[in-house]
């Protein structure tokens, strides 16, 4: 949990210190890469670390991830300009990819199916606490100390996590092939391990081009311009080359069975759709709360944080549902509720009261908890130890890609609505600068801006509802009625309870 907390806090603590960072280092035009670069590194390395953990074990991969993350944090604190800070954030992301995927896999290794919801709920609570504490801590450190402490604070937490992992983590049930020479098993030679480094490089390069096109398209250059088309074309060519490399590799990073097995493929697609829909509340709700409801940053954060509080609570009780009706049906119930709640958002009154979107977000978090956890626990329970890291990483990889695509698509959708309502100057950046100085605006202009934001966010939530409908369709048509669960102990191999 401490290791995962490093990655979780790092995703939120930097946001509130951006003004201080830009004021010190400059680089306002490219500061978004502080987040995009980190996200890029995490996303494209998830399948690589998943394969490595299946080959060498979880513990060495997790230790390497913590060390790399701490090195990146130390380098970020020493950055001398925005370019160096962005580069060091990528180093952080290379470690963060190991933290996110490997911790989830270890939870499945350490705990049998009956106990897994409890530990997964605790891991979810780390993200919930981080979403509340991260922005506050970042603001305090940037305002009363120095923004560099945002990265230095990772060092004591990370070193404690590293000590606990090295001293206390014992991998149970690790097969001899993955364990190497076991002192109790005699002097058997260790099998030679092959790592598909060309495939790993191909995945990294493909993801880099694709996410760069999605993040910068419509911002740094138009969607149909030469740079965008060139990046998308390059990503397509590299993807085709990577597929050829992976099909010929003896030990591919993303094996073909990840997509040939119906259960894993369905969960990958469903959680990719979850990544899409989660962008609506996490990215656009704070803007809605400040611009339309007139709340301050702290109150706007609370409107969003209620979702992250109900999410782990719902996940903690999900096992009581899926033990009765099965993994797939529980996820269907959760995503159906999420679909209805997302569709309800555009019907909120203008300007409305803060408790109204807060109530919807509270219920949405509970619905997503019922949707996500049964799918992750279920798909992990369908594979043996030697495939669990790869399977978990593929699920998280699809969710991360969904978030990246969602941020680009919904950002373009919101900008399109604002431009239609406000003219050529109506994009999110221009709007933020205008609302930052409300006294300079006439009451009529303020009202026009608020209604434009309300319309834009309504359209985004409708788009998120379409993503929820896509996830529901995938579950109903592709996911098996009963997950083929493998027993992980006496009495644990009874299936998914459906």
N, C-alpha and C positions, 0 to 999 in steps of 0.2 A: 504493500500500500504506500509506503514511503517512496519507493521507486516510481510507481505510477504517479504519485503526487508531484514529482518533479516535472513530468510532462504536462500534467493537468494544469498546474499553476502557471506554467510558462506560457500556456495558450491565452491566459487572461490578464496576467500581471503587467505585460508590456503595453497594453492598449492605453491605459490611463496615463502613461508617461511619455506618449508620443510628442506632445508639445515641448516638453523639456529636452527630449532627445534631439528633435529637429532644431530647437533653439541653440543647442550646443554644437551639433555636428553639421547642420544644414541638410540639404537633400530632401526638401519637402516633396518634390515631384516623384521621388522613387521610394518614399517611406513605406508604401504598402507592401513592398517586397520584404520588409521585416517579418510580415506574417506569411506572405505567399512563398517566400524562400524556405521558411521553416516547414510549412505545409507540404511543399514539393518534396523535400528531403524525407519527411516522415512517410508520405504516401508511396513513393517509388521504392523505398527500402523495406517496407512491410513484408512482401513476399520473399525477399532475399533472406531476411532474418528468420522467417518461418522455416525456410528450407534448412538454414544453418542450424537452427535449434533441433530439428529432427535428426540432423546428422551428428552434431557434436554434443547435444544435450542443451537443456534450457539454461543451466547455471552459468556456463562460460559465456553464452551469448548475452545474458542479462548483465553480468559483470562488465563485459566489454561495452555494452550500451550505456551503463551508468558512468563509466570512466570517460567515454567519448562525450557524453552530455556535459560532464563537469569540465572537461577541457574546453568545450565550446563555450560554456558559461564564463570561464576565466578569460578566454579570448574576447568575448563580447564586452566584458567589463574594461578591457584594455583598448577597445576600438578607438581609432583616431579620426575616422570620417565615416560617412554613411555607407560607402561602398564596403569598407572593411567590416562594419557591423553586420551588414547583410550577409557577407561571406561567412562570418563566424556564426550567424544564426543558422545557416545551412549546416555547419558542423554540428550545432546543437540538434538539429533535426535528424541528422544521421544517427545520433544516439537515441533520440526520442522514438524513432521507428522501432528500435529494439525493445524499448521499455513498454510501449503500448501493446505490441503483439505478444511478446514473450510472457508478460505478466498474466494476460488472459489465458494463455496456454498452460502456465503453471497452475493456475486455479483449477483447471480441468484435471491436471495430473494429481494434485494433492487431495482433492475432495471427491468422494463418490457422488453419483448422480443425485441421491437424496439430499446431500448437504450442499450441493453446488449453488442453488439459488441464494443461500445465506451468504456465501462468500462473494458471489457476484454482486449482490446488493451492497455489500460493504465496499467493494471496488467502485460501484456506481456512486456511493456516497462521497468518495474522494473527489470525483468530478463535480458533484453538487456543491461540496464545501469550497472547492477551488473557484467555481463560478461566482460565489458570493465574496470569498476572502481575497481572491486574486486582484480584482480591480481596486479594492480598498487599500490593500497592501502596496500596490504599485503607486497609487496616488500619494500615500503617506511617505513612501521612500523618496519619490521624485520631488515632493513638495518640501520636505523637511530634512532630507539628507542629500542624496545625489542619485540620479537615475542609474548609475553604475551598480549601486547596491541591489538593484532588481536582479542582476545576474550573480552577484557575489553571494547573495543569500542562499543560492542553490548549493553552495559548497558544503556548509555544515550539514544540511539535510541529506545531501547526496552521499557524503562520507559516512554518516550514520547508517543510511540504507545499505551502502556497500559493505560495511562491517557486519551488519545483520545477515546479509545474503551470504557472504563468504563463510561466516561462522555457523549459521543455523540452517541454511537451505540444503535439504537432502532430497534428491530426486527419487521418488519411489517408483517401482515397477519399470525402471528403464531397462530395455532389453540389452543383452550382451553386445549385439551388433552396434548399438548406439553408444554403449558404455565403454567399449574398448576393453582393455585388460582389467579384469576384476581380481583383486588380491585373493579372494576366496574361491575363485574359479580356476586357479592354476595358471600356467604360463602360456596360455593360448595367444598367438600373435594377433595383433589388431588388424582388422580388415582395412584395406586401402580405401580411402574415402575420395570420391571425385566431386568436386564442386564445379558447377556450370557457370564459370565466371563470364564467358561470352554472353550467355543468356541473361545474367544479372546486369551486365553493362547495357545490353539491349533494352531491358525493361526500364532501367534508369534513364537512358537517353530518350526512349519513346515517351515516358512520363514527363520528362523535362520539357520536351517540345510541346506536348499536348497541354500541360498545365500552364505553360507560358502563353500559349495562344488563348486559353480560356481566361486567364487572369488579366492579360494586357489588351485583349480584344475589346473594342468599344471604349477603351480608356486611353491607351497610348496611341492607338491608331484605329481607324474604322474596321468593322468586322469583315468587309469585303475588299479590304486593301491588300496590297502585295505582301506585307509582312504576315498578316493573318493567314491568307491563303497558303503562303509558303510554309508557315509553321505547321498548319494542318496537313498539308501534303507531305512534308517531311516526317511528321508523326505517323502517317499512314504507311509510308514506305518502311520506316524503322519497325513498325508493328509487324508488317509482313515478314521482314528479315528475322525478327525475334521469334516469330512462330516457326519459321524454318529451322532456326538454331535449336529451339526447344524440342521440336519433334525429332531431331537427330541426336540430342544430348542423352548420355547414359543416365544422368541424374539431373533432370531439368529443375529449374527453380520453381516454375509453375507447371506441374505435371498435367498431362491431358486429362487424367481422371478427375481433376477438380471440376471440369465442365462436363465430363461424360456421366458422372454420377448424378442422378436426378435430384437427390436431396440437397447435395452441396450446391449445385447450380441454381436451384430454386432459392435457397437461402442467400446466396451471393446476389442474385438479382433483386430480391426483396429488400435486403439491407442497403443495396445501392440506391433503391428508391427512397429508403429512409433517410439516407444522406441528402438526397434532393430536398425532401420536405422539411427537414430540420433547419434548413437555411432560413426559412421564412421567419420563425420566431427569433432565432438567435442573432440574425443580422439586421432585420428590418423592424422588429418590435421596439427596440430602444429608440430608434428614430421616430416611430409613430408615437411613443409615449411622450417624448419631449416636444415634438412639433405639433401634434394634434391635441394631446391631453394637457400640454403645458407643464409637465413635470420636470423636476431637476434630474441631473444624472443619477443620483443615488436612488431616488424614488423610481426612476425608469428602470434601473437595474433590478429593483425589487419585483416589478411587474414580471420580468423575465425569470427571476430566480425561483419563483414559486413552482415553475415547471421542473427545474432541476432538483427541487426538494421532494416533489411527489413521485418523480421517476424512480429513485431507488426504493422508496417505500412500496410502491406498486410491484417492483421487481422482487422484493423480499417475500411477497405473498404469492408470486406467480406460480410457485410449485404446487400450491394448494389447488390451483385451477388446472394446470396441465397434467397433474397426477390423476385427475378425474376425467378430463375430456381430451387430453393429448396435446402435443406440442403445436401441431398445425392449427387446430381449432382455437386454441388459446390465442395464437398470433392473429388469426382471422378476427376474433372478437376485438383484440386491441387495435388493429389497423382500421377496422370498421368504425369504432368509436372515434379514432383520430380523424378519419375522413369527415364524419359529421361535425366535429368540433372545428375543423379547418373551414368547412363550408359555412359555419355559423358566424365566423369572424366578420365577413363583409356586411352582415345584417346588424352589427352593433350601431347604435345611434351616433350621430355626429353632434358635438365632440364626445359625448358620453362621459361616464365616470370611470376612474381608474380600476375600480373593483371588477368591472365587467370583463375587460381583457385578462385581468389577473385570474379571474375564475376560470375562463376558458383555458388559460395556460396551465393552471393547476390540474384540470381534468385531462388536458393533452399530455402532460407528463405522466399521469397514471396510465393513460392508454398506451403510450409508447413503451412504458415499462412492461406491460403485458405483451406487447408485440416483440420487442427486441430480445429480451432475456430468454424466452422459450426457444427462439430460433438458434441463438448462440449455444446454449446448453444442449439443445437437441442435436445440432450438427456436430458438436464436439463428441457427443456420445455415440455417434455412428462410425467412428474411425478408431483404430488402435493408436498406441503411443507414437509409433514411427510416422504417422500421417497427421497427427493432431496439430503440430505447429504449422505445417503447410496449410491445413484446412482453416485454422483460426486466422492466419495471416491473409488468406484469400478473402475471407469474409470482411475483415477490417479494411483491406485494400479497396474492396468494392464500395464500402461505405464512405471511405475518404474520397474516392473518385467521385461518388455521387455528390458529396458536399462541394467539391471543386466545381463540378459542372453546374450544380444548383446556384452557387454564388454568381457564376458568369451569366447563366440564363435569366435568373430572377433580377440580377442587376440590370441587364439589358431591358427586361420587361418594365422595371420600375422607371428607368430613364426614359423609355418610350412613352409611358403614360405622363410623366412630368413634362416632357417636351410637348406633347399634344395639348396639355393644359396650360403651360406657361410660355411656350414658344421655344426658340432655339437655345435660350440660356437656361432651360429648366432641366438640369441634371442634378444628381445627388450632391456633388461637390459644390456646385454653385449655390444650391439650396442651403447646405450646411453653413456656408459663409454668410448668407443673407440672414439666417435665423440666429447666427452668433451675435448679431447686433440688432435686436428687435426694435430698439428705440429709433433706428434710422428708417424704419418702414412705416408706411401709413396703415391705419386700421384695415382699409380695403385690401391692401397688398398682403398684409398678414393673414387675413381671412382666406384670400385666394391661395396663398401658399399652403395653409393648413388643409384646405379641401383637396388640393392637388396631392399632398402627401397621403391623405386618407384614401383617395382613389388608387394611388400607386400601390400602397400596402394591401388594399383589398384585392387588387389583381394578383399580387404575389401570393396571397393566401389561397386564391382560387387555383393558381399554378401548383401550390403545395398540395392542395386537395387532389389534383390530377395525379401527382406522384403517389399519394396514398392509394388512389384507385388502381394505379399500376401495380403497386405492391400487393393489393388484395387480389387482383387478377392473377398475378404470378402464383400466389399461394393456392388459389382455387384450381388452377389449371396445371401447374407444373409440380408443386410439392406433393409428395405421397401422403395419403391419408394417415398412415402410421409410420413414424421414423424408425428405420431398422437399427434400434439401439443395441450396442454391445454391452454385455454385462461387465461391470468393473469390480465384482466381488460376489460372494455368495448371496444369492437372493436379489441381486441388482440387475439381472438380465431379463426383466419381465416385459420389456418393450416400453413404449412411451405412455402407457396408461390410457391410450385412446380407444 
